[in-house]
Amino acid sequence: MDQNSHENRTYANTKGRFGRYLSYYLPEKIKNKKIHFDPEFQTFTYGDIKTKAKYLSKLNKDDLIVFYAG
């Protein structure tokens, strides 16, 4: 991830849905790293500017985009 991004959230300063900081669930060595949100729904950005992005430009008004996490 680009450490020069405008993102200020890290795993240590961002709480999860159960109220604990995300760093609680992760190794100590990454707790202060910036979080990578993709897709990011506040500014409607998507990090893939090559392969997947070209398909996004072909979507129609009633098409659906489905994201999953693995």
C-alpha positions as CSV (number, residue, x, y, z in Angstrom):
1,M,0.0,0.0,0.0
2,D,1.1,3.5,-0.7
3,Q,2.3,5.0,2.6
4,N,2.0,8.5,1.0
5,S,-1.7,8.2,0.7
6,H,-4.1,10.6,2.4
7,E,-5.5,7.8,4.5
8,N,-4.9,8.5,8.3
9,R,-6.6,5.4,9.7
10,T,-4.4,2.6,11.0
11,Y,-5.3,-0.7,12.6
12,A,-4.3,0.9,16.0
13,N,-6.7,3.9,15.7
14,T,-9.7,2.2,14.0
15,K,-12.3,0.3,15.9
16,G,-14.1,-2.7,14.5
17,R,-17.8,-3.4,14.8
18,F,-17.4,-4.9,18.2
19,G,-15.7,-1.9,19.7
20,R,-12.1,-3.2,19.8
21,Y,-9.3,-1.5,17.9
22,L,-8.5,-3.6,14.8
23,S,-4.9,-4.0,16.1
24,Y,-6.3,-6.2,18.9
25,Y,-6.8,-9.0,16.2
26,L,-3.5,-8.5,14.4
27,P,0.2,-9.0,14.9
28,E,2.0,-6.2,16.8
29,K,4.3,-5.4,13.8
30,I,1.4,-4.1,11.6
31,K,-0.7,-2.3,14.1
32,N,0.5,1.2,13.0
33,K,0.2,0.5,9.2
34,K,-2.3,2.5,7.2
35,I,-5.5,0.6,6.4
36,H,-6.2,-0.1,2.7
37,F,-10.0,0.2,2.0
38,D,-10.9,-1.2,-1.4
39,P,-13.5,-0.4,-2.4
40,E,-13.7,2.8,-0.4
41,F,-17.3,4.0,-0.3
42,Q,-16.8,7.5,1.1
43,T,-15.1,8.8,-2.1
44,F,-16.2,5.9,-4.3
45,T,-12.7,4.8,-5.3
46,Y,-11.5,1.4,-6.3
47,G,-7.8,0.6,-6.2
48,D,-7.4,-1.6,-9.3
49,I,-6.6,0.8,-12.2
50,K,-5.9,-2.0,-14.7
51,T,-7.7,-5.3,-15.2
52,K,-10.9,-4.8,-13.0
53,A,-11.2,-1.1,-13.6
54,K,-11.8,-1.6,-17.3
55,Y,-14.9,-3.7,-16.5
56,L,-16.3,-1.1,-14.1
57,S,-16.4,1.5,-17.0
58,K,-18.7,-0.9,-18.9
59,L,-21.4,-1.1,-16.2
60,N,-24.9,-0.1,-16.9
61,K,-27.3,1.7,-14.6
62,D,-29.0,-1.4,-13.2
63,D,-25.9,-3.6,-13.0
64,L,-24.7,-4.9,-9.6
65,I,-21.2,-4.9,-8.2
66,V,-20.6,-7.6,-5.5
67,F,-17.5,-7.6,-3.3
68,Y,-16.3,-10.4,-1.1
69,A,-13.5,-10.9,1.3
70,G,-11.3,-14.0,1.6
